[in-house]
Amino acid sequence: MSEIDTAEIRQSVMEALAKLDEMKHSIDVLQAQIRGDFERKMELFRFSQVRREFLEPFFEEPYVIIPKRANEWYVIAPKWLDFQIGWLERSTKSYNIFVVNRYVKWFSEIPSGLEEKFRFAKPLPFKVYDGMLLTGKELQEEGMRRYRRFITRREGRDRLRIKKGYEFKLIAQMIEDGTLPFMPTPVNPEDLRPWNGIKLRSYQQ
């Protein structure tokens, strides 16, 4: 065998040993990863044993309500639950944290079971129009009692005259109390634009 052949064989053997060492290192790293993952999962399992007696109550009430401040609450629910209430303030890896207050009822529906827990004050059917607080006959006295500082006098049996310059303050207080005091008015047909459906642009398609 020539010296050239011997050198080539030696080179091949060295390269094969280097590849084996590289492969052994990769196997060692993979084994360490598997071992670490297994140990973490076992540790998680050890601390997350399921207590079956609490499963049924959890599915009946899979959220927690925590007071945030007066008339406002946090509602915390697991992310995997298809659940939405109020507005989403923030999320963790596993939970959604919603905020609920009396104004939520104006733009979204609250399940009756949850609404009972929040104990929202029932809004009064008062409206503000043309310098008057419209109370109706049955609630004129209640309107005077509640908003006396904004009122100058009674007008008839179903309305109260608002002090000059106090209408905006009264409206703000009524909103704070959970009442929408605005008179609904239909949109003028002249202000409506023709509706031809939604047409996607090329990049949206």
Buried (B, 14 or more C-beta within 10 A) or exposed (E): EEEEEEEEEEEEEEEEEEEEEEEEEEEEEEEEEEEEEEEEEEEEEEEEEEEEEEEEEEEEEEBEBEEBEEBBBBBBBEEEEEBEBBEEEEEEEEBBBBBBBBBBBEEEEBEEEBBEBBEBEEBBEBBBEEBBBBBBEEBBEEBBEBBEEBBEEBBEEBBBBBBEEBBEBBBEBBBEBBBBBEEEEEEEEEEEEEEEEEEEEEEEE
